[in-house]
Amino acid sequence: MARNPSFLKRIRHVLEYVLLKLYLALCILVGAKNASNMGGVVGRFIGSLLGKSRAVVKRIEAHLDDADGQEIMLGMWDNLGRVLSEYPHLRHIAKHKVHIENPKLIKKIIDQGKPIMFIGGHCANWELQTMLIFTHYGIGINALYRPPNNPYVDKALQAMRKIDAHTNTIPKSATGAKELIKAMRDKKSIGFLFDQKFNKGEAIPLLGEEAMSYTSIIPLVQKYDYVLFPFHIKRDKQDPTKFIFRAEHPIDLFNQKGEARSSLAVFTDMHELLEKWIKETPAEWLWLHNRWGKPKRR
């Protein structure tokens, strides 16, 4: 008798969901600091056993000069384990465990009264973006995201991301694109992690190799007169359960004549920032996500 693939997939999804809920319950029980440290140990252990980690090492060494790919790979898994374990504590971490480097710049941009697209990368705990901006500045964000394949896991993670009625997540899909345009028409703040691969986009250099990027969002940012406001989150070197939040100066969307810059030019500036962030803390970037396709050769 043939097995039903969809039934088996549902069983797997339910098992994954149950394991996730049990692990997150443990993370709640031990508290934010212990959960993060536990996640780091678990992440390193599991990552060291996975075959895909070999591809990650090659990817790192292909794009960073003189890099210890093995050590950065293990650090990446350490960070990823922490990200998962910190989910139940996002609100607490955002309120008590983040140092904001340049609050005056952030206040200046917010006080302009223009809608803002907060942009960043998958660095340190990227899930803190929405929670941090709302906790410290009262701004609800509509965050673009790629849903996981498991709908039960997606629902669980969404529940932990949710802050109030002014925050929302917009999935990367055709329906999500319509939601994004509506949100921008309504001048709502947007969160966008721009270091995701987008096969229908333009090729923009990143760490010496072209990476397909979601450049089609730039004309919308220009059309609806948004501020393109970059931020970087990194872990404290002395205590990886604490974070440093640094805002960068907004990306120029128009030239000195008031003409719209090309999407290619704007995204190139964004990638230059991303390169700086990656080189600053290479183990805290999500190398697991291949931005380039097949690894290049050197």
C-alpha positions in Angstrom: 0.0 0.0 0.0 1.4 3.3 -1.1 2.1 5.9 1.6 0.4 9.3 1.4 3.3 11.9 1.3 1.1 14.7 2.4 -0.1 12.7 5.4 3.6 11.9 6.3 4.5 15.5 5.9 1.7 16.5 8.3 2.9 14.0 10.9 6.5 15.3 10.6 5.2 18.9 10.9 3.3 18.0 14.1 6.3 16.2 15.6 8.5 19.2 14.8 6.0 21.5 16.4 5.7 19.4 19.5 9.5 19.3 19.9 9.8 23.0 19.4 7.1 23.8 22.0 8.8 21.5 24.5 12.2 23.1 23.9 10.7 26.6 24.1 9.0 25.7 27.4 12.4 24.7 28.7 13.8 28.0 27.5 11.0 29.9 29.4 11.7 27.8 32.5 15.5 28.5 32.7 15.2 32.3 31.9 16.6 34.5 29.1 20.4 34.3 29.9 20.5 30.6 30.5 18.3 29.9 27.5 20.6 31.8 25.2 23.7 30.1 26.5 22.0 26.7 26.3 21.0 27.4 22.8 24.6 28.3 21.9 25.9 24.9 23.1 23.1 23.0 21.4 23.5 24.9 18.2 27.3 24.2 18.0 26.8 20.5 18.8 24.0 20.0 16.2 25.8 22.1 13.5 29.0 20.2 13.9 27.1 17.0 12.9 25.3 18.3 9.9 26.6 17.6 6.4 25.4 21.0 5.1 28.0 22.6 7.4 30.7 21.6 5.0 29.1 23.7 2.3 28.9 26.6 4.8 32.6 26.4 5.5 33.4 26.5 1.8 31.0 29.5 1.3 32.7 31.4 4.1 36.2 30.7 2.9 35.2 31.6 -0.7 34.0 35.1 0.3 36.2 36.2 3.2 39.9 36.4 2.9 42.0 34.6 5.4 38.9 33.4 7.2 38.8 30.3 9.5 35.7 28.8 7.9 35.3 26.1 10.5 35.4 28.4 13.5 33.0 30.9 11.8 30.7 28.1 10.9 30.5 26.8 14.5 30.0 30.4 15.7 27.1 30.8 13.2 25.4 27.7 14.6 26.1 29.0 18.1 24.3 32.2 17.2 21.4 30.3 15.5 20.9 28.2 18.5 20.7 31.4 20.6 18.2 33.0 18.3 15.8 30.1 18.6 16.2 29.9 22.4 15.7 33.7 22.8 12.3 33.7 21.1 10.2 33.4 24.3 12.3 36.3 25.8 12.3 38.8 22.9 10.3 41.4 24.8 12.5 41.1 27.9 15.7 41.3 25.9 14.5 44.3 23.8 13.7 46.2 27.0 16.6 45.2 29.3 19.5 43.7 27.3 20.1 46.1 24.4 22.4 49.1 24.3 21.5 51.7 21.7 24.6 53.3 20.4 23.2 56.4 18.7 19.7 57.3 20.0 20.0 60.9 18.9 20.2 59.8 15.2 17.2 57.5 15.6 15.2 60.2 17.3 16.1 62.7 14.6 14.9 60.4 11.8 11.7 59.5 13.6 10.9 63.2 14.4 11.0 64.0 10.6 7.5 62.4 10.5 8.1 60.5 7.3 7.3 56.8 7.0 10.4 54.6 7.6 11.6 51.3 6.1 13.9 49.8 8.7 16.4 47.7 6.9 18.9 45.2 8.2 20.5 41.7 7.7 20.2 38.3 9.3 22.8 39.3 12.0 22.9 38.3 15.7 19.2 38.1 16.7 17.5 39.7 13.8 14.1 38.9 15.4 14.7 41.7 17.9 14.1 44.4 15.2 10.4 44.8 15.5 10.3 44.3 19.3 13.1 46.8 19.9 11.7 49.6 17.7 8.3 49.2 19.3 9.6 48.9 22.9 11.9 52.0 22.7 10.1 54.2 20.2 6.5 53.0 20.1 6.6 52.4 16.4 4.7 49.3 15.1 6.4 47.6 12.1 5.0 45.6 9.3 7.9 43.1 8.8 8.6 41.3 5.6 9.5 37.6 6.2 9.9 34.2 4.6 7.5 31.7 6.3 9.0 28.4 7.4 7.8 25.3 5.5 6.1 24.0 8.7 2.8 26.0 9.2 2.5 24.9 12.8 6.0 26.2 13.6 5.2 29.4 11.7 2.1 30.0 13.8 4.2 29.4 17.0 6.9 31.8 16.0 4.4 34.4 14.8 2.7 34.4 18.3 6.1 35.2 19.9 6.8 38.0 17.4 3.4 39.7 17.9 3.5 42.8 20.1 0.2 44.6 19.5 -2.3 45.4 16.8 0.1 47.9 15.1 2.7 45.2 14.3 2.3 42.7 11.5 4.2 40.3 9.4 4.0 40.2 5.6 5.0 36.9 4.0 7.2 36.8 0.9 4.6 35.8 -1.6 2.3 37.3 -4.3 -0.3 38.0 -1.6 2.4 39.5 0.6 3.4 41.8 -2.2 -0.1 43.2 -2.3 -0.1 43.6 1.5 3.2 45.4 1.3 1.9 47.9 -1.2 -1.2 48.6 0.8 0.9 49.1 4.0 3.1 51.5 2.2 0.2 53.5 0.7 -1.0 53.8 4.3 2.5 55.1 5.3 3.0 52.3 7.8 6.6 51.5 9.0 8.2 48.5 7.3 10.9 46.1 8.4 13.0 44.5 5.6 15.9 42.1 6.0 17.5 42.7 2.6 20.1 40.0 2.6 17.7 37.3 1.2 18.2 35.7 -2.2 15.6 36.9 -4.7 16.0 35.1 -8.0 13.7 37.5 -9.9 15.7 40.5 -8.8 18.9 42.2 -10.0 22.5 40.9 -9.5 24.3 43.2 -7.0 27.9 42.6 -5.9 28.3 41.2 -2.4 31.6 40.1 -1.0 33.1 39.9 -4.4 30.3 38.0 -6.2 27.0 39.0 -7.6 23.9 38.1 -5.5 20.3 38.2 -6.8 18.5 40.9 -4.8 15.0 42.3 -4.2 15.6 45.6 -6.0 12.0 46.0 -7.1 11.2 47.3 -3.6 13.3 50.5 -4.1 10.9 52.2 -6.6 8.1 51.7 -4.0 10.3 53.3 -1.3 10.9 56.3 -3.6 7.3 56.5 -4.7 5.8 56.6 -1.2 8.6 58.8 0.1 10.0 56.5 2.8 13.2 56.9 4.7 15.5 53.9 4.0 17.0 53.5 7.5 19.7 50.8 8.1 20.4 49.2 11.4 22.9 46.6 12.7 22.3 44.4 15.7 25.3 42.5 17.1 26.0 40.6 20.3 28.1 42.1 23.1 31.6 40.6 23.0 31.8 40.3 26.7 28.3 38.8 27.1 26.6 37.3 24.0 23.2 37.3 25.8 23.3 41.1 25.5 23.1 43.2 22.3 24.3 46.4 20.7 21.9 48.2 18.3 23.5 50.7 15.9 21.6 52.8 13.4 23.4 53.9 10.2 22.7 57.1 8.3 19.8 56.7 5.8 20.5 55.5 2.3 20.2 58.2 -0.3 17.3 57.5 -2.6 17.6 60.7 -4.7 20.6 62.5 -6.1 21.4 66.2 -5.5 19.1 67.2 -8.3 16.2 65.4 -6.7 16.2 62.6 -9.3 15.5 59.1 -8.2 18.7 57.0 -8.0 18.6 53.6 -9.8 17.6 50.5 -7.8 21.1 49.1 -8.7 22.8 52.2 -7.1 20.7 52.1 -4.0 21.1 48.4 -3.4 24.8 48.6 -4.0 25.0 51.1 -1.1 23.0 48.6 1.0 25.3 45.8 0.1 28.4 47.8 1.0 26.9 48.3 4.5 26.0 44.6 4.7 29.6 43.7 3.8 30.9 46.0 6.7 28.5 44.3 9.1 29.5 40.8 8.0 33.2 41.5 8.3 32.7 43.1 11.7 31.0 40.0 13.2 31.2 37.1 10.6 30.0 34.4 12.9 26.8 36.3 13.6 25.6 36.3 9.9 23.4 33.6 8.5 25.8 31.9 6.2 23.4 28.9 6.0 21.4 31.0 3.6 23.3 30.9 0.3 23.0 34.3 -1.2 25.0 33.5 -4.4 24.0 30.1 -5.6 26.9 27.7 -6.2 30.1 28.5 -4.3 32.6 30.4 -6.4 36.2 29.2 -6.8 39.3 31.0 -5.9 
